[in-house]
Amino acid sequence: MSNPIAIEVDQVTREIDSGTHLVKILKGISFQIAHGEFVAIMGASGSGKSTLLGLLAGLDAPTSGRIFLDGTDITHLKEDDMARVRGAKVGFVFQSYQLIPTLTAEENVLLPHELAGKGGNGSNRALQLLEQVGLSDRASHYPIQLSGGEQQRVALARAFMTQPPILLADEPTGNLDTANGRIVLDLLIKLNRNERTTLVMVTHDKELAAYADRVITLRDGLLVSDEKRAA
Amino acid sequence: MSQTFTMGAARKIAWREARASSFKFLFVVLAVAVGVGALTGVRGFSSSFRRMLNSEARTLMAGDVSARIFITPDPAQQKVLDGITAKGALLTQITETVTMAAKPGNPIPVLVSLKAVDPARYPFYGEVVFSPKQTVQQALCDECVVAAQDLLLRLGLDVGGVLRLGGKDFRVSGIVEKEPDRMTGSLNVGPRMMMSRKALSQTQLLSEGSRAAQRFLFKLPAVGSNVAETRDLLKKTFPDALVTDYRETHPLITRGLDRATSFLSLVSLVALIIGSLGVAMAMNSHLQQKLDNIAVMKCLGARSGQIISIYLMQTLALGALGGVVGIAFGVGVQVAFPTLIERYFQIRPEFFFDWASVFQGLFAGLLSTLLFTLPPLLSIRDIKPNTIFRRDMGGSKGTWRQRLKQGRVAMACGALILVGLGLLAGWLAGSKLEDAIRLGGSFAIGLAVSIAVLGGFAWLLLRGLKRLAPLTRGSLRHGMANLYRPGNQAEAVLVSIGIGVMFTLTIYLVQHSLLTEIAESAPPGMPNVFLIDITEPMREGVTQLVNSQPGVEKGVELIPSVAARMTHVQGNEVAKMDLKGFGRRFLQTRSITWSDSQPKGTKVLEGKWHAASEMGKVAIGQDAALSLKLKPGMVIDWTSAGRTFRTEVSAIFRQESVRAGATQEFILDPGTLKGLPVIYFAGARVKTEKVSQVQAAIYGKYPTISIVNIADVLDIIQEVVDQIAVVIRFISAFAILGGVIILAASVAGTRFRRIREVVILKTFGATRNRIATIFSVEFVLLGLCAGTLGSLLATGFTSVLLRRFFTEAEFKVEWQAILISILGSAVIANAAGWAASARILGQKPLAILRED
């Protein structure tokens, strides 16, 4: 990778007109994340961390400022172009799993591969990923047949399907009990190391954040601290 | 867009999601099927009927070539007929007329349609069926007649009894059950009778100038004859004859069939459109429920086009499945049709699976489904992937530019839908391009206006309910609130059921208003008894007889009628004039009359009425002058009974009041028509309770005069109109059915929300009865509102139609029909809503609450 910076956020703000008043969610955020870094974004509820994650994924556009993903300015990209960038560069893990209920575990994992129009048979990789998350025997099961922890593990496998350089995780253990949360976190970190992705994880849990190389803290839409953790 | 995704994953996701929503989609399939079924049924039947007309042409005509005229052939014309038979063709003549028949001893006669044939030859093809079984020669002996069952019932006669006709008694030898050429014969205005021509000649029914229809049937030799040549010769010899041959279907029948098929196809298209509205609603609701999935897919890199392809596949699959099911319905409609029309067309065309009709139905189903689901499909582009994050905050309203852009897309979709529907309507209903464009455009605009008006009223109504709801309590309040809950598509349901009710009720109201107008609103003094076929020698006697009868309110007015044909106008041949539509009647022999002076109730618009002493003058009715582009001073040449004469237009007049003879368009001076065969007809105003007595008195002395009681004619008109209305209402009921299915689909679409509601209500102590009442209030209110809307619009439409096309008809509000429509809609809506809410009441609370 010639460009050492995976993600760059430059004076980004985000405001929403709710109809009755203007809500300022982010009030001017700037930072850079290098390739391979594991960054935790923390903050209380309403601090803007999920919004920031959404902007990083190009799921929304900032009101002002610029965002670069792996050197590409995604700030004003059209919807379809942004979708292509997401498909190629970003893996996503949601708090509430967000599996497609009418697809099996294997098919859910395979979905990004199919959406990106990649040739070849992706099934091998999908099954490999499911094995890595310990669900190779549940490949043909539907989400409704899986527990919460198992669904999140499938979501993890899906996130790594296309080998994205950047992985974004929004409270990945937020809906899980402690034991399952532990399993998922371990898998996330292990997969991250194996695949050498840049991992940005939103969390309000300090224990989870302790695993990160760096912790960015938001409060009321502002970046209040950016700490590197000792290796 | 990747090939891999389009063909594989999209189909898989589309199929899995459809399977998971099969209950909701079932109703959608049915909604499309109803419209496709009506369309394929109508067109399939029309196709079978046409096939039958073609394959049975000879039988239906009972000959190879037929020429129908209303005059007796002159010597030159007879010579031509003899010439055709000299070449080996067989000829038989059929006389058809109306007259009076009675049972001896019972002075009150009945108006009958009489057909006189040559038993030795008739029919050339097909079979006449009598009861008891006998040959035509046996049944139609010189002293015999056969009659339809209903005539014998009215006269109180049996087979073997005696019937009086044209002053002579005949034995009833049998009941005529089937005649092969009944459809191609003259119009029936009374029960049917048949006799031999020899028997007819024994009566005094046919006199010079009589307007009986003469039909000449030819059977051409198998070898050495030319149908086209024979036909052309007959057309040249009898210019105003209706000449047909077995190679083409009867023009009057096929014209009627074409018009009926076009009209009923459009009615079916309305049903299909309603079904397509249902598909659009269901898809919209489905997409709302799949917002998360769509957002997630966009997060994972799916483009809008890829996601649209999933739901487009679902839409097309629903449309196609609905089409296939609809074809099965269509078979049922096609089989049912002959039963609906059997009173007037005693034929059962062989069932024929018409692939063209099937294709049309399928194509129409798919196209209309696709058009209506365009807006929800295109809305996928507007679903933001960050929806999964920002659900709780609510979405941004968007800038005015964004909203304008979305509005433009919606308008473009709306325009595309209208154009598409217009093209579809034009394709189904118009045979020529200009007709197709005109019909399609009118249909699309009419539909758009109806939906817009219905939608507007529905919106107002629901807003009104929203304001009213807080003023109510308990189940009523809950039920009303359900109508404007998120996801409840009450407006769309109101529009779809409303259209169906509006359509069906409009047909009924127009029919009822017209017949009521004819029956009740005859202006004072208008004749209600008409006498036809009064000859010159009878004139004075009839006048004295009628005027002396008790109950006759106004003296009888006799109008002379001479049969003549216009040959030239200003030296130009009438046959070469560009006469369109009803104006083509001037190509035929017309009834012209004379008057000593300008008749009462007429107003001269141009020129000056001619004096009685003038010769060769004619006053022309306003409509005729317009069609023929006539002005005072212009010259018209005529021919009648072998004589030609010339007239000059003296005046153009307008009929200001209704009188006997009011339909006479050409009124000459008394001298010009002297010597020509003349028949008189008369009208009299008789008290209703004295009509039978007057009929009996006239028939007793003048048995050859036909006496038409308006009340009897109205009965016949009523029967024919009823029959037509039954067919139209049968097809338009499909529109109501479509609307009802949409209601059921809408309820099914909100099933999970309803289940949660039931569970929460139960948790807080509501009984099943209480919950059932809440839902029933919702469904009944929907039905009442839809029925009210539809009835209001039907009333408005009927008023407009009557004013536009039937200016004499007065419109009255039919409260009973409106009430039945409203209540009926409520009952049907309630039934449909509960059909779609099956098993909701039985849900156990904990199972549902635990899912959270």
Interface residues (C-beta under 8 A of the other chain):
Chain A: I16 D17 S18 G19 V23 S50 T51 L53 G54 A57 L59 D60 E79 D80 A83 R84 R86 G87 A88 V90 F92 F94 Q98 I100 P101 T102 L103 E107 L110 L111 P112 E114 L115 A116 G117 K118 G119 R158 T162 D170
Chain B: M1 S2 Q3 T4 F5 G8 A9 K12 I13 R16 E17 R19 A20 D292 N293 V296 M297 K298 C299 L300 G301 A302 R303 S304 G305 Q306 R381 K384 P385 N386 I388 F389 R390 M393 G394 S396 K397
